[in-house]
């Protein structure tokens, strides 16, 4: 039964982990966001009260 021979499956496992751990993360981390978040101002704004009619 060929599936009991671990030699080819171990190499497939080793190469797939090599791809997942060495090649894919730099490619994913090299992407940049199109809209960078602006820095928030340090001045706090006063919240406006809600003037809802409470009927």
C-alpha positions as a printed NumPy array, in Angstrom:
array([[  0.   ,   0.   ,   0.   ],
       [  1.797,   3.17 ,  -1.152],
       [  0.127,   5.527,   1.317],
       [  2.029,   3.855,   4.156],
       [  5.367,   4.936,   2.658],
       [  6.12 ,   8.261,   4.449],
       [  8.921,   9.38 ,   2.141],
       [  6.987,  11.349,  -0.524],
       [  4.389,  12.645,   1.929],
       [  6.996,  13.992,   4.323],
       [  8.633,  15.997,   1.534],
       [  5.241,  17.358,   0.476],
       [  4.571,  18.336,   4.091],
       [  7.998,  19.929,   4.474],
       [  7.732,  21.943,   1.24 ],
       [  4.197,  23.088,   1.989],
       [  5.3  ,  24.36 ,   5.434],
       [  8.26 ,  26.054,   3.794],
       [  5.9  ,  27.857,   1.447],
       [  3.451,  28.771,   4.211],
       [  6.111,  30.042,   6.618],
       [  8.719,  31.598,   4.336],
       [  7.114,  32.78 ,   1.12 ],
       [  3.523,  33.743,   1.853],
       [  3.914,  36.003,   4.983],
       [  6.227,  38.561,   3.315],
       [  3.868,  38.747,   0.347],
       [  0.869,  39.336,   2.595],
       [  2.677,  41.85 ,   4.813],
       [  3.924,  43.857,   1.828],
       [  0.418,  45.015,   0.961],
       [ -0.374,  48.575,   1.945],
       [ -3.69 ,  50.083,   2.819],
       [ -5.049,  52.644,   0.405],
       [ -6.379,  54.982,   3.066],
       [ -4.047,  55.495,   5.986],
       [ -5.789,  56.572,   9.192],
       [ -5.251,  60.161,  10.209],
       [ -3.824,  60.94 ,  13.586],
       [ -6.511,  61.914,  16.051],
       [ -6.414,  65.345,  17.595],
       [ -5.599,  65.542,  21.292],
       [ -8.308,  68.137,  21.95 ],
       [-11.48 ,  66.538,  23.267],
       [-14.757,  67.768,  21.905],
       [-17.675,  68.443,  24.197],
       [-20.499,  65.98 ,  23.519],
       [-23.745,  67.5  ,  22.392],
       [-26.786,  66.659,  24.524],
       [-29.583,  64.685,  22.967],
       [-32.755,  66.698,  22.921],
       [-35.25 ,  64.   ,  22.109],
       [-38.866,  64.453,  23.065],
       [-39.593,  61.893,  25.777],
       [-43.333,  61.422,  25.383]])
